[in-house]
Amino acid sequence: MRWRGELLDGDKVIDSVDSYFSLREVGKLRINGEVVLMLNGKPVYHHGPLGQGFWPDGLYTHASDEAPEFDIQKTKDMGCNMTRKHIKIECARFPTVLA
């Protein structure tokens, strides 16, 4: 839902702000014996790769802070809506890149 607030001085708008608000409903449903994740009451098909955290130029540590961002953007560009993370300990820099 979009929202706009205005500060008026008589009929004159002297300041304004645009914002939005949204809620999502997450749940599960059994369809033909299979449990399916639901988002806003609709089934969501998960499509994405397994992120193993291997970097050809740095083995298990990405060579730059831009590398994880590049991977995430390319995954989205390929039409994926998720990435499964392989079980491994990420380097300490990883969380700050995604923040």
Summary of the structure (lengths in Angstrom):
residues: 99
radius of gyration: 21.1
end to end distance: 25.0
largest distance: 64.2
contacts: 174
relative contact order: 0.14
helix: 17%
strand: 37%
